[in-house]
């Protein structure tokens, strides 16, 4: 059995980290409607997101620069409603298989970008964005 088919709680740190497909969607800023609690995605990238690669430019020390950066764990998965539908962690927590374009399946790290499942090519840097409310996107994440 491949490690990514095992229950998330059984994965070691390296296996856990390897599940990430590198889409960068979790690194987009979100806007919460104060009245409804609904979360809206934006096209504004976290300042640490390398918008060319869709990967964090300083993953190891990210919380020193972005204190509220998500620290995803198997226990937290159920409580994070805004995770992208294609997120490997979300899929596996729901007992679903990884998609064909996931690099662990197809052995191609560029497949996530080529298939249009990443943020590459459609984000703006947070230093240029201004008000997040002006950057809400309607595309599914």
C-alpha positions in Angstrom: 0.0 0.0 0.0 1.3 3.5 -0.9 1.8 5.8 2.0 -0.7 8.3 0.7 -3.4 5.6 0.8 -2.9 5.1 4.5 -4.9 6.9 7.2 -3.5 10.4 7.7 -2.9 9.8 11.4 -0.4 7.1 10.5 1.8 9.2 8.3 5.2 10.4 9.5 6.2 14.0 9.0 8.0 13.4 5.6 5.0 11.5 4.3 2.6 14.2 5.5 4.6 17.0 3.9 4.8 14.9 0.6 1.0 14.9 0.3 1.1 18.6 -0.6 0.6 18.9 -4.4 2.1 22.5 -4.5 -1.0 24.2 -5.8 -0.6 27.2 -3.5 -4.4 27.7 -3.0 -4.1 27.6 0.8 -1.6 30.5 0.5 -4.3 32.9 -0.9 -5.8 35.4 1.4 -9.5 34.9 2.3 -12.2 37.4 3.3 -14.8 36.4 5.9 -18.3 37.9 5.8 -18.8 39.2 9.3 -22.6 38.6 9.1 -22.7 35.1 7.6 -19.2 33.7 8.4 -18.9 32.7 4.8 -15.3 32.6 3.6 -14.5 34.1 0.2 -11.2 33.3 -1.6 -9.2 36.1 -3.2 -6.5 36.2 -5.9 -4.1 37.8 -3.4 -1.0 35.7 -2.5 0.6 35.6 0.8 3.9 37.6 0.8 5.9 34.4 1.1 4.2 32.6 -1.8 6.5 32.4 -4.9 3.9 33.2 -7.5 6.0 31.5 -10.3 6.3 28.2 -8.5 3.2 28.3 -6.3 5.4 27.2 -3.4 6.3 29.0 -0.1 9.6 30.8 -0.4 10.4 30.2 3.2 8.4 27.3 4.4 10.6 26.3 7.4 10.4 29.8 8.9 7.0 30.9 7.6 5.4 31.4 10.9 8.1 33.9 12.0 7.0 36.1 9.1 3.3 35.1 8.8 2.2 34.1 12.4 -1.3 33.0 11.3 0.0 30.7 8.6 -2.0 27.5 8.7 -0.4 24.6 10.5 -2.4 21.8 9.1 -2.8 18.6 11.1 -5.0 15.5 10.7 -7.0 16.6 13.7 -7.7 20.1 12.3 -8.8 19.0 8.8 -12.5 18.6 9.7 -12.7 22.2 11.1 -11.2 24.0 8.1 -14.0 24.4 5.6 -12.1 26.6 3.2 -9.5 24.0 2.1 -9.7 23.6 -1.7 -11.8 20.7 -3.0 -8.7 19.3 -4.7 -6.5 19.5 -1.5 -4.8 16.1 -1.0 -5.2 16.4 2.8 -8.9 17.0 2.4 -9.4 14.3 -0.1 -7.6 11.7 2.0 -9.4 12.8 5.2 -12.6 12.1 3.3 -11.4 8.7 2.1 -11.0 9.9 -1.5 -8.1 9.0 -3.8 -5.6 11.5 -5.0 -6.4 12.9 -8.5 -4.5 11.6 -11.5 -2.6 14.9 -11.9 -1.1 14.7 -8.3 2.6 14.3 -8.6 2.6 11.2 -6.3 0.4 9.5 -8.9 1.8 10.8 -12.2 5.4 11.5 -11.1 5.2 15.1 -12.6 5.3 18.1 -10.3 4.2 20.3 -13.2 1.0 18.4 -13.8 -0.9 20.4 -11.1 -0.1 23.6 -12.9 -0.6 22.3 -16.4 -4.1 20.9 -15.5 -5.1 24.3 -14.0 -5.3 23.3 -10.4 -2.8 25.8 -9.0 -2.5 29.5 -8.4 0.3 29.9 -10.9 -0.5 32.8 -13.3 -3.6 34.4 -11.7 -2.5 35.9 -8.4 -1.4 39.3 -7.2 1.2 40.1 -4.6 -0.3 41.2 -1.3 2.0 44.3 -1.3 0.3 45.5 -4.5 -3.3 44.4 -3.8 -4.8 47.0 -1.5 -8.2 46.1 -0.1 -8.8 42.3 -0.2 -12.6 42.9 -0.8 -11.6 44.1 -4.3 -9.9 40.8 -5.1 -12.6 38.2 -4.3 -12.7 35.5 -7.0 -15.6 33.4 -8.1 -13.5 30.5 -9.3 -13.7 27.3 -7.2 -10.7 26.5 -5.1 
